[in-house]
Amino acid sequence: MVCASCGEAEYLPREYCRCGHYLRGQLEDEYCAWEEQIHSNHLELADVIALKIKPLRYLFAVSLPFLVGPMLFLNFWADSFTLYPLLWMAPGILIGGIVALAENILTRPLEASAHFLNTYSIETFIDQRFFQLKVINQ
């Protein structure tokens, strides 16, 4: 760890630098700044992913008539079971499945970021800050 006042390298367990600067407070300040940064990064990522998912929601809305129409036909007007309503449901099921898969793929980085936000600690900060480990893959 490098002292902010004199620039000398010190060991992490030390409370004070040789110049008298309080290293523990410096480490806590850096941790608070890092914590704010990862929260802001998560919010930015959530906004970006929400913009990417919005067209997918409209695409799913397009598939709803293919799902609801045949169900209504089978429920109210069909005297006997036919294959045509099920064939009309196939495009709706296909579009819905593709939308669900694409949404799952697009939200993976957000889920990884949320998992990291739920599990980080001061040890994670120290590992990432001083040992230059990549803690989260995005």
The first five atom37 places (N, CA, C, CB, O) and aatype in JSON, in Angstrom:
{
  "aatype": [12, 19, 4, 0, 15, 4, 7, 6, 0, 6, 18, 10, 14, 1, 6, 18, 4, 1, 4, 7, 8, 18, 10, 1, 7, 5, 10, 6, 3, 6, 18, 4, 0, 17, 6, 6, 5, 9, 8, 15, 2, 8, 10, 6, 10, 0, 3, 19, 9, 0, 10, 11, 9, 11, 14, 10, 1, 18, 10, 13, 0, 19, 15, 10, 14, 13, 10, 19, 7, 14, 12, 10, 13, 10, 2, 13, 17, 0, 3, 15, 13, 16, 10, 18, 14, 10, 10, 17, 12, 0, 14, 7, 9, 10, 9, 7, 7, 9, 19, 0, 10, 0, 6, 2, 9, 10, 16, 1, 14, 10, 6, 0, 15, 0, 8, 13, 10, 2, 16, 18, 15, 9, 6, 16, 13, 9, 3, 5, 1, 13, 13, 5, 10, 11, 19, 9, 2, 5],
  "atom_mask": [
    [1, 1, 1, 1, 1],
    [1, 1, 1, 1, 1],
    [1, 1, 1, 1, 1],
    [1, 1, 1, 1, 1],
    [1, 1, 1, 1, 1],
    [1, 1, 1, 1, 1],
    [1, 1, 1, 0, 1],
    [1, 1, 1, 1, 1],
    [1, 1, 1, 1, 1],
    [1, 1, 1, 1, 1],
    [1, 1, 1, 1, 1],
    [1, 1, 1, 1, 1],
    [1, 1, 1, 1, 1],
    [1, 1, 1, 1, 1],
    [1, 1, 1, 1, 1],
    [1, 1, 1, 1, 1],
    [1, 1, 1, 1, 1],
    [1, 1, 1, 1, 1],
    [1, 1, 1, 1, 1],
    [1, 1, 1, 0, 1],
    [1, 1, 1, 1, 1],
    [1, 1, 1, 1, 1],
    [1, 1, 1, 1, 1],
    [1, 1, 1, 1, 1],
    [1, 1, 1, 0, 1],
    [1, 1, 1, 1, 1],
    [1, 1, 1, 1, 1],
    [1, 1, 1, 1, 1],
    [1, 1, 1, 1, 1],
    [1, 1, 1, 1, 1],
    [1, 1, 1, 1, 1],
    [1, 1, 1, 1, 1],
    [1, 1, 1, 1, 1],
    [1, 1, 1, 1, 1],
    [1, 1, 1, 1, 1],
    [1, 1, 1, 1, 1],
    [1, 1, 1, 1, 1],
    [1, 1, 1, 1, 1],
    [1, 1, 1, 1, 1],
    [1, 1, 1, 1, 1],
    [1, 1, 1, 1, 1],
    [1, 1, 1, 1, 1],
    [1, 1, 1, 1, 1],
    [1, 1, 1, 1, 1],
    [1, 1, 1, 1, 1],
    [1, 1, 1, 1, 1],
    [1, 1, 1, 1, 1],
    [1, 1, 1, 1, 1],
    [1, 1, 1, 1, 1],
    [1, 1, 1, 1, 1],
    [1, 1, 1, 1, 1],
    [1, 1, 1, 1, 1],
    [1, 1, 1, 1, 1],
    [1, 1, 1, 1, 1],
    [1, 1, 1, 1, 1],
    [1, 1, 1, 1, 1],
    [1, 1, 1, 1, 1],
    [1, 1, 1, 1, 1],
    [1, 1, 1, 1, 1],
    [1, 1, 1, 1, 1],
    [1, 1, 1, 1, 1],
    [1, 1, 1, 1, 1],
    [1, 1, 1, 1, 1],
    [1, 1, 1, 1, 1],
    [1, 1, 1, 1, 1],
    [1, 1, 1, 1, 1],
    [1, 1, 1, 1, 1],
    [1, 1, 1, 1, 1],
    [1, 1, 1, 0, 1],
    [1, 1, 1, 1, 1],
    [1, 1, 1, 1, 1],
    [1, 1, 1, 1, 1],
    [1, 1, 1, 1, 1],
    [1, 1, 1, 1, 1],
    [1, 1, 1, 1, 1],
    [1, 1, 1, 1, 1],
    [1, 1, 1, 1, 1],
    [1, 1, 1, 1, 1],
    [1, 1, 1, 1, 1],
    [1, 1, 1, 1, 1],
    [1, 1, 1, 1, 1],
    [1, 1, 1, 1, 1],
    [1, 1, 1, 1, 1],
    [1, 1, 1, 1, 1],
    [1, 1, 1, 1, 1],
    [1, 1, 1, 1, 1],
    [1, 1, 1, 1, 1],
    [1, 1, 1, 1, 1],
    [1, 1, 1, 1, 1],
    [1, 1, 1, 1, 1],
    [1, 1, 1, 1, 1],
    [1, 1, 1, 0, 1],
    [1, 1, 1, 1, 1],
    [1, 1, 1, 1, 1],
    [1, 1, 1, 1, 1],
    [1, 1, 1, 0, 1],
    [1, 1, 1, 0, 1],
    [1, 1, 1, 1, 1],
    [1, 1, 1, 1, 1],
    [1, 1, 1, 1, 1],
    [1, 1, 1, 1, 1],
    [1, 1, 1, 1, 1],
    [1, 1, 1, 1, 1],
    [1, 1, 1, 1, 1],
    [1, 1, 1, 1, 1],
    [1, 1, 1, 1, 1],
    [1, 1, 1, 1, 1],
    [1, 1, 1, 1, 1],
    [1, 1, 1, 1, 1],
    [1, 1, 1, 1, 1],
    [1, 1, 1, 1, 1],
    [1, 1, 1, 1, 1],
    [1, 1, 1, 1, 1],
    [1, 1, 1, 1, 1],
    [1, 1, 1, 1, 1],
    [1, 1, 1, 1, 1],
    [1, 1, 1, 1, 1],
    [1, 1, 1, 1, 1],
    [1, 1, 1, 1, 1],
    [1, 1, 1, 1, 1],
    [1, 1, 1, 1, 1],
    [1, 1, 1, 1, 1],
    [1, 1, 1, 1, 1],
    [1, 1, 1, 1, 1],
    [1, 1, 1, 1, 1],
    [1, 1, 1, 1, 1],
    [1, 1, 1, 1, 1],
    [1, 1, 1, 1, 1],
    [1, 1, 1, 1, 1],
    [1, 1, 1, 1, 1],
    [1, 1, 1, 1, 1],
    [1, 1, 1, 1, 1],
    [1, 1, 1, 1, 1],
    [1, 1, 1, 1, 1],
    [1, 1, 1, 1, 1],
    [1, 1, 1, 1, 1],
    [1, 1, 1, 1, 1],
    [1, 1, 1, 1, 1]
  ],
  "atom_positions": [
    [[0.85, -1.17, 0.0], [0.0, 0.0, 0.0], [0.89, 1.23, 0.0], [-0.97, 0.0, 1.22], [1.93, 1.25, 0.67]],
    [[0.5, 2.24, -0.75], [1.29, 3.46, -0.85], [0.63, 4.54, -0.01], [1.43, 3.92, -2.32], [-0.57, 4.8, -0.13]],
    [[1.41, 5.17, 0.84], [0.91, 6.25, 1.7], [0.54, 7.45, 0.84], [1.97, 6.64, 2.77], [1.29, 7.83, -0.06]],
    [[-0.6, 8.06, 1.12], [-1.06, 9.2, 0.34], [-0.29, 10.47, 0.65], [-2.54, 9.43, 0.57], [-0.21, 11.36, -0.19]],
    [[0.28, 10.57, 1.86], [0.96, 11.82, 2.2], [2.43, 11.82, 1.81], [0.83, 12.09, 3.69], [2.92, 12.82, 1.29]],
    [[3.16, 10.7, 2.05], [4.59, 10.71, 1.75], [4.95, 9.88, 0.52], [5.36, 10.19, 2.94], [6.04, 10.06, -0.02]],
    [[4.08, 9.0, 0.07], [4.34, 8.21, -1.13], [5.15, 6.95, -0.89], [0.0, 0.0, 0.0], [5.52, 6.27, -1.85]],
    [[5.44, 6.62, 0.36], [6.21, 5.42, 0.69], [5.31, 4.18, 0.66], [6.88, 5.58, 2.07], [4.13, 4.24, 1.0]],
    [[5.9, 3.07, 0.26], [5.17, 1.8, 0.25], [5.19, 1.21, 1.65], [5.78, 0.81, -0.77], [6.24, 1.14, 2.29]],
    [[4.02, 0.79, 2.12], [3.9, 0.21, 3.46], [3.15, -1.12, 3.36], [3.17, 1.19, 4.43], [2.46, -1.39, 2.37]],
    [[3.29, -1.94, 4.39], [2.58, -3.21, 4.45], [1.11, -2.96, 4.8], [3.23, -4.15, 5.49], [0.78, -1.99, 5.49]],
    [[0.23, -3.84, 4.32], [-1.2, -3.69, 4.59], [-1.56, -3.76, 6.07], [-1.96, -4.74, 3.85], [-2.44, -3.01, 6.49]],
    [[-0.95, -4.62, 6.88], [-1.36, -4.7, 8.29], [-0.99, -3.47, 9.13], [-0.75, -5.92, 8.92], [-1.48, -3.34, 10.25]],
    [[-0.16, -2.6, 8.63], [0.27, -1.44, 9.43], [-0.87, -0.44, 9.58], [1.48, -0.76, 8.78], [-1.59, -0.16, 8.62]],
    [[-1.03, 0.08, 10.77], [-2.05, 1.09, 11.04], [-1.58, 2.48, 10.61], [-2.42, 1.1, 12.53], [-2.36, 3.26, 10.04]],
    [[-0.31, 2.79, 10.88], [0.23, 4.12, 10.59], [1.46, 3.99, 9.71], [0.57, 4.87, 11.89], [2.2, 3.01, 9.8]],
    [[1.68, 4.97, 8.86], [2.88, 5.05, 8.04], [4.04, 5.55, 8.91], [2.65, 5.99, 6.81], [3.83, 6.0, 10.04]],
    [[5.24, 5.47, 8.39], [6.4, 5.98, 9.12], [6.33, 7.49, 9.29], [7.69, 5.59, 8.4], [6.93, 8.05, 10.21]],
    [[5.61, 8.15, 8.39], [5.47, 9.6, 8.51], [4.35, 9.99, 9.47], [5.21, 10.22, 7.14], [4.18, 11.18, 9.76]],
    [[3.58, 9.03, 9.98], [2.52, 9.31, 10.94], [1.13, 9.34, 10.33], [0.0, 0.0, 0.0], [0.15, 9.55, 11.04]],
    [[1.02, 9.12, 9.02], [-0.28, 9.14, 8.35], [-1.06, 7.87, 8.72], [-0.1, 9.25, 6.81], [-0.48, 6.79, 8.82]],
    [[-2.37, 8.01, 8.91], [-3.23, 6.89, 9.31], [-3.6, 6.09, 8.06], [-4.52, 7.41, 10.04], [-4.44, 6.51, 7.27]],
    [[-2.97, 4.94, 7.89], [-3.17, 4.12, 6.69], [-4.51, 3.41, 6.67], [-2.06, 3.11, 6.58], [-5.1, 3.21, 5.6]],
    [[-5.0, 3.03, 7.83], [-6.29, 2.33, 7.9], [-7.41, 3.24, 7.37], [-6.6, 1.89, 9.36], [-8.29, 2.78, 6.64]],
    [[-7.38, 4.51, 7.74], [-8.38, 5.45, 7.25], [-8.27, 5.66, 5.75], [0.0, 0.0, 0.0], [-9.28, 5.78, 5.06]],
    [[-7.04, 5.69, 5.24], [-6.84, 5.81, 3.8], [-7.42, 4.6, 3.07], [-5.34, 5.96, 3.47], [-8.06, 4.75, 2.03]],
    [[-7.2, 3.42, 3.62], [-7.74, 2.2, 3.03], [-9.26, 2.2, 3.06], [-7.19, 0.97, 3.76], [-9.9, 1.78, 2.09]],
    [[-9.85, 2.66, 4.16], [-11.31, 2.72, 4.25], [-11.89, 3.75, 3.28], [-11.74, 3.06, 5.68], [-12.95, 3.52, 2.71]],
    [[-11.19, 4.87, 3.09], [-11.65, 5.86, 2.11], [-11.62, 5.29, 0.69], [-10.79, 7.13, 2.18], [-12.55, 5.49, -0.09]],
    [[-10.54, 4.58, 0.37], [-10.45, 3.95, -0.95], [-11.54, 2.89, -1.12], [-9.05, 3.32, -1.15], [-12.11, 2.76, -2.21]],
    [[-11.84, 2.15, -0.06], [-12.89, 1.13, -0.11], [-14.26, 1.78, -0.36], [-12.91, 0.32, 1.19], [-15.04, 1.27, -1.16]],
    [[-14.54, 2.88, 0.33], [-15.83, 3.56, 0.13], [-15.96, 4.08, -1.29], [-15.99, 4.72, 1.13], [-17.03, 3.99, -1.9]],
    [[-14.87, 4.64, -1.83], [-14.91, 5.12, -3.21], [-15.11, 3.96, -4.19], [-13.6, 5.88, -3.55], [-15.85, 4.09, -5.16]],
    [[-14.44, 2.84, -3.93], [-14.58, 1.65, -4.78], [-16.01, 1.11, -4.71], [-13.57, 0.57, -4.36], [-16.57, 0.7, -5.72]],
    [[-16.58, 1.12, -3.51], [-17.94, 0.63, -3.33], [-18.94, 1.49, -4.1], [-18.3, 0.61, -1.84], [-19.84, 0.96, -4.75]],
    [[-18.78, 2.8, -4.04], [-19.66, 3.69, -4.81], [-19.49, 3.46, -6.3], [-19.37, 5.15, -4.47], [-20.46, 3.51, -7.06]],
    [[-18.26, 3.2, -6.72], [-17.98, 2.97, -8.14], [-18.66, 1.7, -8.64], [-16.48, 2.89, -8.38], [-19.24, 1.7, -9.73]],
    [[-18.6, 0.62, -7.87], [-19.23, -0.62, -8.36], [-20.75, -0.51, -8.35], [-18.79, -1.82, -7.5], [-21.41, -1.11, -9.19]],
    [[-21.3, 0.26, -7.43], [-22.76, 0.46, -7.44], [-23.17, 1.3, -8.65], [-23.22, 1.15, -6.13], [-24.18, 1.0, -9.29]],
    [[-22.4, 2.34, -8.96], [-22.74, 3.16, -10.13], [-22.54, 2.37, -11.42], [-21.88, 4.44, -10.16], [-23.31, 2.54, -12.37]],
    [[-21.51, 1.52, -11.48], [-21.32, 0.67, -12.66], [-22.49, -0.29, -12.85], [-20.0, -0.12, -12.55], [-22.92, -0.53, -13.97]],
    [[-23.01, -0.83, -11.75], [-24.15, -1.74, -11.83], [-25.39, -1.0, -12.34], [-24.44, -2.37, -10.45], [-26.14, -1.54, -13.16]],
    [[-25.62, 0.21, -11.86], [-26.78, 0.97, -12.32], [-26.66, 1.33, -13.8], [-26.94, 2.25, -11.48], [-27.65, 1.28, -14.52]],
    [[-25.46, 1.7, -14.24], [-25.26, 2.0, -15.67], [-25.49, 0.76, -16.52], [-23.84, 2.55, -15.91], [-26.11, 0.83, -17.58]],
    [[-25.0, -0.38, -16.05], [-25.2, -1.63, -16.78], [-26.68, -1.99, -16.84], [-24.4, -2.77, -16.12], [-27.16, -2.47, -17.87]],
    [[-27.4, -1.76, -15.76], [-28.84, -2.04, -15.74], [-29.58, -1.15, -16.74], [-29.42, -1.84, -14.33], [-30.5, -1.61, -17.42]],
    [[-29.19, 0.11, -16.84], [-29.82, 1.01, -17.81], [-29.55, 0.58, -19.24], [-29.34, 2.44, -17.59], [-30.44, 0.6, -20.09]],
    [[-28.31, 0.19, -19.52], [-27.95, -0.24, -20.87], [-28.71, -1.5, -21.26], [-26.43, -0.48, -20.98], [-29.21, -1.61, -22.38]],
    [[-28.8, -2.45, -20.34], [-29.49, -3.71, -20.64], [-30.99, -3.48, -20.77], [-29.21, -4.75, -19.54], [-31.65, -4.13, -21.59]],
    [[-31.54, -2.56, -19.99], [-32.98, -2.25, -20.12], [-33.29, -1.69, -21.5], [-33.42, -1.25, -19.03], [-34.33, -1.98, -22.08]],
    [[-32.38, -0.88, -22.04], [-32.59, -0.34, -23.39], [-32.48, -1.44, -24.45], [-31.57, 0.76, -23.69], [-33.17, -1.39, -25.47]],
    [[-31.61, -2.42, -24.22], [-31.48, -3.52, -25.18], [-32.67, -4.47, -25.13], [-30.19, -4.28, -24.92], [-33.02, -5.07, -26.14]],
    [[-33.28, -4.63, -23.97], [-34.37, -5.59, -23.81], [-35.71, -5.01, -24.28], [-34.47, -6.02, -22.35], [-36.62, -5.77, -24.61]],
    [[-35.83, -3.71, -24.31], [-37.11, -3.1, -24.66], [-37.64, -3.56, -26.03], [-36.97, -1.59, -24.67], [-38.83, -3.88, -26.12]],
    [[-36.83, -3.62, -27.09], [-37.37, -4.13, -28.36], [-37.8, -5.6, -28.28], [-36.33, -3.98, -29.46], [-38.72, -6.02, -28.99]],
    [[-37.14, -6.37, -27.43], [-37.54, -7.77, -27.28], [-38.93, -7.9, -26.67], [-36.53, -8.52, -26.43], [-39.68, -8.8, -27.01]],
    [[-39.25, -7.0, -25.78], [-40.59, -7.03, -25.17], [-41.66, -6.72, -26.22], [-40.68, -6.02, -24.01], [-42.74, -7.31, -26.21]],
    [[-41.35, -5.79, -27.14], [-42.3, -5.51, -28.22], [-42.44, -6.71, -29.15], [-41.84, -4.27, -29.02], [-43.54, -7.0, -29.64]],
    [[-41.34, -7.42, -29.38], [-41.4, -8.61, -30.22], [-42.26, -9.69, -29.57], [-39.98, -9.14, -30.49], [-43.0, -10.39, -30.25]],
    [[-42.16, -9.82, -28.26], [-43.02, -10.78, -27.57], [-44.49, -10.37, -27.67], [-42.6, -10.91, -26.08], [-45.37, -11.23, -27.77]],
    [[-44.76, -9.07, -27.64], [-46.14, -8.61, -27.79], [-46.7, -8.97, -29.16], [-46.22, -7.08, -27.57], [-47.9, -9.2, -29.31]],
    [[-45.82, -9.03, -30.17], [-46.26, -9.44, -31.51], [-46.68, -10.91, -31.5], [-45.13, -9.21, -32.54], [-47.58, -11.3, -32.24]],
    [[-46.05, -11.72, -30.67], [-46.37, -13.15, -30.66], [-47.64, -13.47, -29.87], [-45.2, -13.93, -30.07], [-48.17, -14.58, -29.99]],
    [[-48.12, -12.55, -29.07], [-49.3, -12.83, -28.25], [-50.56, -13.2, -29.04], [-49.6, -11.65, -27.39], [-51.28, -14.1, -28.61]],
    [[-50.87, -12.54, -30.17], [-52.06, -12.98, -30.92], [-51.97, -14.42, -31.41], [-52.29, -12.07, -32.11], [-52.99, -15.11, -31.52]],
    [[-50.75, -14.89, -31.7], [-50.58, -16.28, -32.12], [-50.82, -17.25, -30.98], [-49.19, -16.49, -32.7], [-51.14, -18.42, -31.21]],
    [[-50.67, -16.79, -29.76], [-50.9, -17.65, -28.6], [-52.34, -17.56, -28.09], [-49.93, -17.3, -27.48], [-52.95, -18.58, -27.77]],
    [[-52.86, -16.35, -28.03], [-54.18, -16.15, -27.44], [-55.3, -16.54, -28.4], [-54.35, -14.69, -27.03], [-56.28, -17.15, -27.99]],
    [[-55.16, -16.2, -29.67], [-56.21, -16.5, -30.65], [-56.56, -17.97, -30.74], [0.0, 0.0, 0.0], [-57.74, -18.32, -30.61]],
    [[-55.6, -18.85, -30.96], [-55.94, -20.29, -31.01], [-56.51, -20.82, -29.7], [-54.72, -21.09, -31.37], [-57.36, -21.72, -29.71]],
    [[-56.06, -20.29, -28.57], [-56.61, -20.73, -27.28], [-58.09, -20.35, -27.18], [-55.82, -20.12, -26.1], [-58.91, -21.15, -26.74]],
    [[-58.41, -19.13, -27.58], [-59.81, -18.71, -27.56], [-60.65, -19.56, -28.51], [-59.94, -17.23, -27.93], [-61.78, -19.94, -28.19]],
    [[-60.1, -19.85, -29.68], [-60.83, -20.68, -30.64], [-61.09, -22.07, -30.07], [-60.05, -20.8, -31.96], [-62.2, -22.59, -30.18]],
    [[-60.07, -22.67, -29.47], [-60.25, -24.0, -28.89], [-61.23, -23.98, -27.73], [-58.91, -24.56, -28.42], [-61.96, -24.95, -27.51]],
    [[-61.25, -22.9, -27.0], [-62.1, -22.83, -25.81], [-63.57, -22.57, -26.15], [-61.59, -21.75, -24.88], [-64.46, -23.18, -25.56]],
    [[-63.82, -21.68, -27.11], [-65.2, -21.25, -27.33], [-65.86, -21.81, -28.59], [-65.23, -19.77, -27.41], [-67.06, -22.09, -28.57]],
    [[-65.11, -22.0, -29.68], [-65.77, -22.29, -30.95], [-65.47, -23.65, -31.54], [-65.4, -21.26, -31.92], [-66.1, -24.03, -32.53]],
    [[-64.57, -24.37, -31.0], [-64.23, -25.66, -31.62], [-65.15, -26.76, -31.09], [-62.75, -26.02, -31.34], [-65.23, -26.99, -29.89]],
    [[-65.84, -27.42, -32.01], [-66.68, -28.55, -31.61], [-65.86, -29.82, -31.48], [-67.82, -28.76, -32.63], [-66.16, -30.69, -30.67]],
    [[-64.83, -29.9, -32.28], [-63.93, -31.06, -32.2], [-62.49, -30.55, -32.23], [-64.21, -32.07, -33.37], [-62.19, -29.45, -32.71]],
    [[-61.62, -31.37, -31.72], [-60.22, -30.99, -31.65], [-59.59, -31.09, -33.04], [-59.45, -31.87, -30.64], [-59.66, -32.14, -33.68]],
    [[-58.99, -30.0, -33.51], [-58.29, -30.01, -34.8], [-56.85, -29.57, -34.59], [-59.01, -29.08, -35.83], [-56.47, -29.05, -33.54]],
    [[-56.07, -29.79, -35.62], [-54.65, -29.47, -35.55], [-54.36, -28.02, -35.92], [-53.87, -30.39, -36.47], [-53.29, -27.5, -35.58]],
    [[-55.28, -27.34, -36.59], [-55.03, -25.98, -37.06], [-54.74, -24.98, -35.94], [-56.2, -25.5, -37.86], [-53.82, -24.18, -36.08]],
    [[-55.48, -24.98, -34.84], [-55.13, -24.03, -33.77], [-53.73, -24.26, -33.2], [-56.15, -24.11, -32.65], [-53.03, -23.32, -32.85]],
    [[-53.34, -25.53, -33.12], [-52.0, -25.82, -32.61], [-50.93, -25.35, -33.6], [-51.84, -27.32, -32.34], [-49.87, -24.9, -33.19]],
    [[-51.21, -25.47, -34.9], [-50.26, -24.97, -35.89], [-50.16, -23.44, -35.83], [-50.67, -25.42, -37.3], [-49.09, -22.88, -36.06]],
    [[-51.28, -22.78, -35.53], [-51.25, -21.33, -35.4], [-50.5, -20.9, -34.13], [-52.68, -20.76, -35.38], [-49.97, -19.79, -34.07]],
    [[-50.44, -21.77, -33.14], [-49.7, -21.45, -31.92], [-48.19, -21.6, -32.09], [-50.17, -22.32, -30.77], [-47.43, -21.01, -31.32]],
    [[-47.75, -22.38, -33.06], [-46.32, -22.65, -33.24], [-45.49, -21.38, -33.43], [-46.12, -23.57, -34.43], [-44.44, -21.26, -32.8]],
    [[-45.9, -20.42, -34.28], [-45.08, -19.2, -34.4], [-45.01, -18.41, -33.09], [-45.65, -18.31, -35.5], [-43.97, -17.85, -32.76]],
    [[-46.1, -18.37, -32.35], [-46.09, -17.66, -31.07], [-45.15, -18.31, -30.07], [0.0, 0.0, 0.0], [-44.43, -17.62, -29.35]],
    [[-45.16, -19.63, -30.03], [-44.26, -20.35, -29.12], [-42.82, -20.16, -29.55], [-44.62, -21.85, -29.07], [-41.94, -19.97, -28.71]],
    [[-42.57, -20.2, -30.85], [-41.21, -20.02, -31.37], [-40.7, -18.61, -31.07], [-41.18, -20.28, -32.88], [-39.57, -18.45, -30.6]],
    [[-41.51, -17.6, -31.33], [-41.09, -16.22, -31.06], [-40.89, -16.02, -29.56], [-42.14, -15.22, -31.59], [-39.91, -15.4, -29.15]],
    [[-41.8, -16.53, -28.75], [-41.66, -16.41, -27.29], [-40.4, -17.08, -26.77], [0.0, 0.0, 0.0], [-39.73, -16.55, -25.89]],
    [[-40.08, -18.25, -27.31], [-38.86, -18.95, -26.89], [-37.6, -18.21, -27.29], [0.0, 0.0, 0.0], [-36.65, -18.13, -26.51]],
    [[-37.59, -17.66, -28.5], [-36.42, -16.89, -28.95], [-36.25, -15.65, -28.1], [-36.56, -16.51, -30.43], [-35.13, -15.29, -27.73]],
    [[-37.35, -14.98, -27.79], [-37.28, -13.78, -26.94], [-36.78, -14.13, -25.55], [-38.66, -13.09, -26.85], [-35.94, -13.41, -24.99]],
    [[-37.26, -15.22, -24.98], [-36.81, -15.63, -23.64], [-35.33, -15.98, -23.64], [-37.63, -16.82, -23.14], [-34.61, -15.63, -22.71]],
    [[-34.87, -16.67, -24.67], [-33.45, -17.02, -24.77], [-32.59, -15.78, -24.93], [-33.22, -17.98, -25.94], [-31.55, -15.65, -24.28]],
    [[-33.01, -14.85, -25.81], [-32.24, -13.62, -26.01], [-32.2, -12.78, -24.74], [-32.82, -12.81, -27.17], [-31.18, -12.19, -24.41]],
    [[-33.32, -12.71, -24.03], [-33.35, -11.95, -22.78], [-32.45, -12.59, -21.73], [-34.79, -11.85, -22.26], [-31.78, -11.88, -20.97]],
    [[-32.42, -13.9, -21.68], [-31.54, -14.59, -20.74], [-30.08, -14.31, -21.07], [-31.81, -16.1, -20.77], [-29.28, -14.09, -20.16]],
    [[-29.72, -14.32, -22.34], [-28.34, -14.04, -22.74], [-27.98, -12.59, -22.44], [-28.14, -14.34, -24.23], [-26.87, -12.31, -21.98]],
    [[-28.89, -11.67, -22.7], [-28.6, -10.25, -22.48], [-28.49, -9.89, -21.0], [-29.66, -9.39, -23.12], [-27.75, -8.97, -20.65]],
    [[-29.19, -10.6, -20.14], [-29.16, -10.24, -18.71], [-28.08, -10.97, -17.92], [-30.49, -10.53, -18.1], [-27.97, -10.75, -16.71]],
    [[-27.3, -11.83, -18.55], [-26.23, -12.53, -17.82], [-25.24, -11.57, -17.16], [-25.49, -13.45, -18.75], [-24.91, -11.77, -15.99]],
    [[-24.73, -10.54, -17.87], [-23.8, -9.62, -17.19], [-24.45, -8.91, -16.01], [-23.27, -8.6, -18.17], [-23.79, -8.66, -15.0]],
    [[-25.71, -8.57, -16.12], [-26.4, -7.91, -15.03], [-26.57, -8.84, -13.83], [-27.77, -7.4, -15.49], [-26.42, -8.42, -12.69]],
    [[-26.87, -10.1, -14.09], [-26.97, -11.07, -13.0], [-25.62, -11.3, -12.33], [-27.54, -12.4, -13.52], [-25.55, -11.45, -11.11]],
    [[-24.55, -11.33, -13.12], [-23.2, -11.49, -12.55], [-22.84, -10.27, -11.7], [-22.15, -11.7, -13.66], [-22.24, -10.41, -10.64]],
    [[-23.21, -9.09, -12.18], [-22.94, -7.88, -11.41], [-23.75, -7.84, -10.12], [-23.25, -6.64, -12.26], [-23.24, -7.44, -9.08]],
    [[-25.0, -8.26, -10.19], [-25.84, -8.3, -8.98], [-25.31, -9.32, -7.98], [-27.3, -8.63, -9.35], [-25.32, -9.08, -6.78]],
    [[-24.83, -10.46, -8.48], [-24.24, -11.46, -7.59], [-22.98, -10.9, -6.92], [-23.89, -12.76, -8.37], [-22.75, -11.12, -5.73]],
    [[-22.18, -10.17, -7.69], [-20.98, -9.56, -7.12], [-21.35, -8.53, -6.06], [-20.13, -8.92, -8.23], [-20.69, -8.45, -5.02]],
    [[-22.39, -7.73, -6.32], [-22.82, -6.73, -5.34], [-23.31, -7.38, -4.05], [-23.93, -5.85, -5.93], [-23.17, -6.8, -2.97]],
    [[-23.88, -8.56, -4.16], [-24.38, -9.24, -2.97], [-23.3, -9.95, -2.18], [-25.43, -10.23, -3.36], [-23.5, -10.28, -1.01]],
    [[-22.14, -10.19, -2.8], [-21.13, -11.01, -2.14], [-19.79, -10.32, -1.91], [-20.9, -12.23, -2.93], [-18.89, -10.95, -1.36]],
    [[-19.61, -9.07, -2.31], [-18.3, -8.44, -2.16], [-18.04, -8.09, -0.69], [-18.19, -7.17, -3.04], [-18.98, -7.97, 0.11]],
    [[-16.78, -7.92, -0.36], [-16.38, -7.55, 0.99], [-15.08, -6.76, 0.9], [-16.21, -8.81, 1.91], [-14.57, -6.5, -0.19]],
    [[-14.55, -6.38, 2.05], [-13.29, -5.65, 2.08], [-12.16, -6.53, 1.54], [-12.96, -5.17, 3.51], [-11.21, -6.02, 0.94]],
    [[-12.26, -7.85, 1.74], [-11.24, -8.75, 1.21], [-11.26, -8.75, -0.32], [-11.47, -10.18, 1.74], [-10.21, -8.82, -0.96]],
    [[-12.45, -8.67, -0.9], [-12.56, -8.59, -2.35], [-11.91, -7.32, -2.85], [-14.03, -8.64, -2.78], [-11.2, -7.33, -3.86]],
    [[-12.13, -6.21, -2.15], [-11.51, -4.95, -2.52], [-10.0, -5.05, -2.45], [-12.01, -3.82, -1.62], [-9.3, -4.59, -3.36]],
    [[-9.49, -5.63, -1.39], [-8.04, -5.75, -1.23], [-7.45, -6.64, -2.32], [-7.67, -6.3, 0.16], [-6.41, -6.33, -2.9]],
    [[-8.12, -7.75, -2.61], [-7.65, -8.62, -3.68], [-7.62, -7.9, -5.02], [-8.52, -9.87, -3.78], [-6.66, -8.02, -5.78]],
    [[-8.67, -7.17, -5.31], [-8.76, -6.49, -6.59], [-7.82, -5.29, -6.66], [-10.19, -6.04, -6.85], [-7.21, -5.04, -7.7]],
    [[-7.69, -4.56, -5.58], [-6.9, -3.33, -5.58], [-5.41, -3.61, -5.54], [-7.29, -2.47, -4.41], [-4.65, -3.0, -6.29]],
    [[-4.98, -4.5, -4.68], [-3.56, -4.68, -4.46], [-2.96, -5.87, -5.2], [-3.3, -4.84, -3.0], [-1.77, -5.88, -5.51]],
    [[-3.78, -6.86, -5.5], [-3.25, -8.03, -6.2], [-3.69, -8.07, -7.65], [-3.68, -9.3, -5.5], [-3.35, -9.0, -8.38]],
    [[-4.45, -7.05, -8.08], [-4.88, -6.87, -9.47], [-5.6, -8.1, -10.02], [-3.69, -6.54, -10.34], [-5.36, -8.5, -11.16]],
    [[-6.47, -8.68, -9.21], [-7.26, -9.81, -9.67], [-8.54, -9.32, -10.31], [-7.57, -10.77, -8.51], [-9.15, -8.36, -9.84]],
    [[-8.93, -9.96, -11.38], [-10.2, -9.61, -12.0], [-11.27, -10.4, -11.28], [-10.19, -9.91, -13.54], [-11.34, -11.62, -11.4]],
    [[-12.12, -9.7, -10.54], [-13.08, -10.36, -9.67], [-14.33, -10.77, -10.43], [-13.45, -9.46, -8.51], [-14.9, -11.82, -10.16]],
    [[-14.76, -9.95, -11.39], [-15.99, -10.24, -12.11], [-15.7, -10.2, -13.6], [-17.12, -9.24, -11.74], [-15.0, -9.31, -14.08]],
    [[-16.23, -11.15, -14.32], [-16.05, -11.2, -15.77], [-17.29, -10.65, -16.43], [-15.76, -12.65, -16.26], [-18.4, -11.14, -16.2]],
    [[-17.11, -9.63, -17.26], [-18.25, -9.06, -17.98], [-17.91, -8.94, -19.43], [-18.64, -7.69, -17.41], [-18.74, -8.49, -20.22]]
  ]
}
